[in-house]
Amino acid sequence: NKKMSIIEPGDIAFKLVQRGFYVEKPIRKITLDTIPKDGHEFIHLQRLKNYRDDQIDASQDLGRKKISEFNILRKKFHADKKALTERFPKQIEVPGDSDEEWCMFCLGSELCSTIYQNKTSCNTSGNLIEGHLPLLSIVLHFSQETLMLLLKYHYSWFLIIGMHEDLCMWMYALFVCLENSCNEEYKEILEDLSFSLTWNSRIATMIARHESLDVFLWKHESTRYRTHP
């Protein structure tokens, strides 16, 4: 965000940092990487860092709130899992272990071509194929091994294209379905995922836009899910 990392002569940020005592107007751009040449530039740099830290604190508060909401949803999901599995039977065949086939299944042909650079498995002869939503009739029937495999795949795709909204929905759903018990290899993967995603502000923004199960995780099946006692 430019406003968080740069102060330019004459901009609003300069007017804000003048409060308290007089600070000379900067004669060049001041960024977080600037080496100050004098006391005035040092003050601009410190205030820029303070502003950046305030934004990080606000983002962390949002993250803690979303984690709390996620944990509530996850507990309800696992408490109701047996009944939900009966209510939402498997209706579609899913790929095997191929990462490219899963990419096509989850994200569709457009993102698949971007990730795998138009490889044959993503070639649809110009026809656009949409990915599947992480519906209950799909994700409820994944084994824990499949969930972890898909998390590994989605994380590798995230490293290539960043946090796309479809990717965000799938990763959220996979984390909801994942049980606490997993082996040490999987725990290391989860720690790596958690660390990387914590510092990606886009996923927090996307999750914040979806306040209910209706419009976020399983929007086509959520009405029936809400009626479950």
N, C-alpha and C positions, 0 to 999 in steps of 0.2 A: 504494500500500500504506500503510494508516494507520500501521502500526508504524514505518515508515521515515520518516514525515514529521511525526509529532506526538508530543510528550511531554505527558502529562496528569498532574496531581497524583495521587500514589498508585499509578501504574502500575508495571509491571516495569521499563520503561526508566529511570524515575527512580531506582530502586534501583541499577541498573547504573552510572549516571553518578555516583553518590555515591562510588565507589571512588577512593582517592588522597587526597583531602582533603574537608572538609565543604563541601557546596554546599546552599544553602537550597532547600527544596521549592518548586517553582513554584506560583504562585497562579493561573495561567491556562495555557491551552494554549500550548505552544511549537511552532511549525511552522517550516518552512524559510523562510517569508516574514515571520516575526516580527521586529520591530525591538526589540532588547533594551533594557530600561529600566535595567538595572543589570548589575554584573559576574556575578552568579549566572545571570541569564537569558542573558548572553553565553556563559557556559560551557556551559549546556544546548544553546544553538543550535549551537555549534562541535562538540560531541560528536554532535549529531544529524546534522550535515553529514558528520562523519567516518564515522558508521555508514552513511550513504547512499553515500559514496564506496566503502566496502568492498563493499557490495552490487553497485555498478556494476562494480568490478574482477572480482568473481566471475562476473558475467554476461558480461564480456568474455572471460574465460578459457574459459567454456563456448562462446562464439561462435567462438573460435579453434579449439577442438577440433572443432566441427561443420564449420567450413570445411575443415579438413584431411580429415575423413571424406568430405565432399562432393567434394573434388578427386580423391580416390582412386576414388570411384564414377564420377565423370564421365569420368576417363581410361579406365577399364575399359569404360564404355558406348561411347565413341567408337572404342576399339580393336576392339570386337566388333560394331560397328554393322552392317556388311555382312551378317554371318552372322545377326544378330538380325532384320534386315529380312526375310530369307528365311524365318526360322523363325516370325515373327509377321506374316503378311500383313495388309493392310488389310481389315477386316471390317465397317466401318460408315461411312456417309457423314457428312461433317461440314458445318457451315454455311459460308456464304461469308464476307463481310466484316462482316456486321451484328453490332454489339456485343451487342445484346439477344438475338439468336439464339444467340450463343456463350455468353452468360451462362446461358441456359436449358440449353444442352448441357452445360456444365461444372459448374454449381452447382445446377441444378434450379429448379423453379417457385417454391418458397418464398423462397429467397434472391433470385431474379430479381425477384419482386414487391416485395421490400423495397428492392432497389437502384433499380428503375425505377418504383417507386410505383404498382404495379398497372396498368401500361400494357397495351394490347391484346395486344402480343406475348408478355406474360407471363401472360395470362389463360388459365387451363386449365379454366374452368367448375367450379371447386371440386375438380378432380382433382389430386392431388399427383403431380408428375413428378419423379423423382430425377435428379440429374445423373450424368454419366459419370465413372468413375475414370480417371486418366491412364494407361491401360494401354499396354503396348508396342505392341499392335496399332493404337493410335491415334497416340501421340506420335512413334513412329518414322517416320511418313510425313508429318510436317509439314515444309514448306520452312522455311528460315531466316527468310524474310519473314513467314510465318505465325506462327512462334515469337515474333518481335518484336511482331507485331500483338497476339497474345494476352497477352504480358507487359504491353503498354500497357493493354489492357482490364482485366487482373487488378489492375494497380496502381490504376487509377481506381476499381475496385470496393472495393479495400482501403481507399482513402481515405473511402469511404462507410460501410462496415460494419465496418471493422477486420479483424483477421486471424482469420477463421473457418477451421476445420480443413480444409474442402474447398478453400478458397482457397489455403491453405498447401500442400496436396499438389500442386495444379496448378502453382503458382509454382515449387516445388522441381523438379518434373518438367521444366518448360519451361527452367529454368536448366541442368539436366543435359544437355538435348538441344542447347542453344545452342552454336555453334562460337565459337572465339576471334575469327575474322575478321568484323568488321561495320563498317559505315560510321560516320562521325562522329556522325550523328544518333542512331543506335542506341547508341553509346557514351555519349552524354549521357543517354539514357533509363536505361541501366544504372547509371550513376553516381547518378542521382536515386533510382532504386529501391534501390540498395545503401545509400545514406545514410539513407533513410527507414526501411528494414527493420532496419538495424543498431540503431536506437533503439526498436524495437518488441519488448519483452521477450516478448510472447506467442508470436511466431513461433519464438523460440529454445526456449521451453518446449515447444511442439508438436513441433518437430523432435527435441528431446531425448527425447521419449516414444517415438520410432520409431527404434530402433537398427539395424534391418536392412531390407533391401529387401523381405523377406517381408511385413512388416506396414505398410510405409509407402508405397512408391512404386507398385509394380505387384503387389500381393499375390495377384491371381488368376493371374498368369503367372510368378511368381518361381521356382516349383519347376523348371520347364523351363529357366529362365534360368540357375539355379545349375548345371545339369548341362552347360552349355556349357563346353568346355575352355578 
